[in-house]
């Protein structure tokens, strides 16, 4: 088993324990993450759990997390960047959340073009995992920590159905607001407040997800290394597109580990139209 297989296997094996541990960790922690966001107890616990599992793998050279300041050097090999509990603010309302993993063949922070695989675990009514590797996407159902493939070579549906956009509407730029008015006549609003669940809707039904640059925050909210790049790699492997408003997210030059970036993901024609309007 190669290092990449071991990483994917370790993340899948951790999913039942992470999911099972959420119920007792719905409170806020007394700390902020490096992006200035208040951590939930579940964030800290999931981060520490995955750190222990992933840094123990021979062939993992670096480990970084949205929840910690710097990169952990753990030997020679691939670099793993994780969002241990994407959507953790949803724990209070018991909505969807999950784990995002990007595996880079370069020191962190790295370009999205250095990704060799990315994956996410979604804690919905069932626990599923999407894995992009070598240009294809496979969906798994995780049962007792074992991933069972249910959809191989997954691609976005040709006829998009859903859209979901983050940020306060009054804080959207005029150009983005105009784009929304154009597409919402043909698509259904689906937004759950966790990127991982909203992107999964796009992969399932076709459509577009965005957390755009805002008037008050032109750089957007989502992190390039931990959220933007890994999800872009999955969407592009499934035949879709990603964009920061001008180019593929995978072509954005990394400037820092916790760098934020506007994120737009979806069917090619919807992202093409967005870029033409921004």
N, C-alpha and C positions, 0 to 999 in steps of 0.2 A: 504494500500500500504506500503510495507516495504522500508527500507532505500535504498536498492540497486535499487529497481524500481524507487524511487524518483530521484536518481542520474542519471540513464539512461534517464529518462523523462526530467530532467533539461538540460542535454547535448543536447538532440534532440531539445528541445524547443529553445535553444540558437542558434542553427545552422543557421536559416534564418537571424537573426540579425548580427551574425558574418560574414556570407557570404556577406550580403548586405553592411556591413561597410568596406569591403576591398578596394573598388574603391578609396575612399578618403584617404587611409592610405598606399600608395605605397612608401613613402619616408622613409629614414633611421631615426631612433631615435638617440638622442645624448647620448646613453648609450650602455653598453655591458651587456650581461647576465652573470651569474656566471661562464659559461664555456669560457668566453672571446670572444664571438661572437657578432658582431654588431647587435643590435636589429632593426627590422623594426617597424614603428609606429603601424602596424597591430598586431605585437607580443604583444606589451604592452597593447593595447586596448583589445585584445581577452583574455589576462591573467586577466586583471582587471574585465572584464565582467564575466568570469567563476568563479573567486574568489567570487564575490558577490553572484552569484546564488548557488554555491555549499556549501559555508560555512553557508548559511542560512538554510540548510536542517538539521532538527533534526535527529541525528544519525550519522552525519559526525563529527569525532573527530579531524582529522588533514587534512590540505590541503597543498600541495606542488606543485610547478611549475618549469619547466625548466627555466623560466624567472626570478626567484627570488632566493635569497641566501638560506633562511632557511624555516623551516616548520611553518605553522600557526596552533596554537592550538585553536580549536574552540569548544571543549567540549569532550564528550565521544562518542566512536563509531568507525566507519570505517575510514580508511585513504585513501584519494584520491590524486593521483599524476597525473599531466597532462602535456602534451606538447600542449599548447593552439593553436599553429599554426605551425604544422610540415610542412616543405617545404616552409617557408615564403620567402626564397630567390627567389622562383618562381613567386612571385607577380609581379616582374618587367616584366617578359616574359609572364605572364598570363598562367602559367601551373598549374598543380594540386597541391593541398595542403589540409590540414585538421587538425583535432583535435584528439589527442590520450589520452585515459583515462585508468588508472589502479586503481582498488579498492582493497585495501589490508586490511586484518583483522589482522593488527599488526602495531606498530609504525614505522614510516619511519626513515631511510631507511629500507626496508623490503625485505625478500627473495621472489622470484617469486612463491614459494610454498605457500606463504601467500595470494596470489591473490584469490579473490572470484568472480571477473568478470573483464573483460577489454573490451574496445570498441574503435572504431574510427569512426569519421565522415569524409567522403571524399567529397570535393568540386570538382566534375568533371562536365561534361555536365548536370548531375543531382546530387542531394545531396543524398548520401546513408550513411547508418550506419551499421557496423558489430558489433555484440555483442556476446561475449563468456561468457557463464555462465553454471555451472554445467555440463561441458563436452560437450556442444553443441554450435554451432555457428549459429546465425540467421542474415540474411541480411535484412535490411529495406530500403525503400525509404522514405525520409522525405519530407512531403508536408505541408507547413504552420506550421512547427514545430511539426507535428504529425507523428510518425514513423509507416509506414505500412509494415508488414512483406511480403517479396516477395520470400524468399528462406530459409526454415527452415531446420535445421540439415545439414548445408552446410559442405561438405567435399572436400578436394583437389582432382582434377581429377587424375586418375591412371597414365595417360600418360602425362608426363610433356612437356611443350611447350616453356616456356620463361625463360630467365635469365637476371639479372641486377645487376651489381657490382659497388660499389662506390670506391672512391680513384683514384689517378693518377696511370695509368698503370706502369710507371717506378718505382713507389713506392711500388708496390706489392712485397711480398716475392716471392722467387723462387718457393717454394712449392705451393703457391696459384696460381701463374701464370701457373704452370704445370696443376693444376686442371682445370683452365679455358680452356686451350688448349684441354683438354680431353672432356669436356662437350659441348663446343661451336659448335662442328660438328653436334650435334643433336638438339640443341635448338636455338631459335630466340632471339636476343638481344632486350630487352625492358628496357630502363633506362631513367627515366624522372627527376631525381634530387630531388625527394621528396620520402622519404622512404614509406610514406603512400600510394602513388600511385603505386609504384613499388611492394610493398607487395600485394596490391589489385590485381595486374595482376597475381601474383603467385597463389593467392586464386582462381582466376577466371579460369586460364588456366593450372595450375600446373607448377612447375619449381623451381627456386631457386633465392633468393635475398641474397646479402651479402654486408656489409660494413666491410671488414676484418681488422685485424691488419696490419699496414703498416710498412715499414722499418723505416720511420721517426716517426711513432706513433704506437708502438706495441699494445697499449691499444685500438686502434680504435677511432672512432669519436662519436658513438651514446651512449646515456645515458641509463644505466641499468634500473633505476627506471621509467623513463618517456617514453622510446621507446623500449628497449630490452625486458624487462619482459612482458609488456602488449601485444606486438606483438607476442612474443613467446607463450604466453597463448592462443592467438587466433589460431595460426598455429597448436599448439599441440592439441587443442580442435577439430580442423578440420581434424585430422588424419595425420598431418605433423610432422616435427621435427624442433627443434631449437638447436643451438650450439654456444659456444664461441670458438670453435675449438677443444675442448676436452670433453665437457659435455653439457647437456641441460642448456640454459640460466637460467631456473628456479631454477637450483641447484647452481648458482654462489652466493657465500656468499657476501652480500653487505658490502662495506667498507666505503661508503660515499654517501650522497644524490645525488651528481652530478658525481658519478663514471661513467667512460666510459668503454666500453667493445666491443670486436669484435662481430659482429652480423651476423649469418648465419641462414636463414630460408627457408624451402621448403619441397619438397617431401622427404620421409624417405630415399630412396635409394641414393638420391643426397647428403644429409647431411652425411650419412654413408660413402660415398666415399670421401667426403671432409675431414672428421676426419681421415680417414686412410692415407691421403696424407700429412696432416699438421704435 
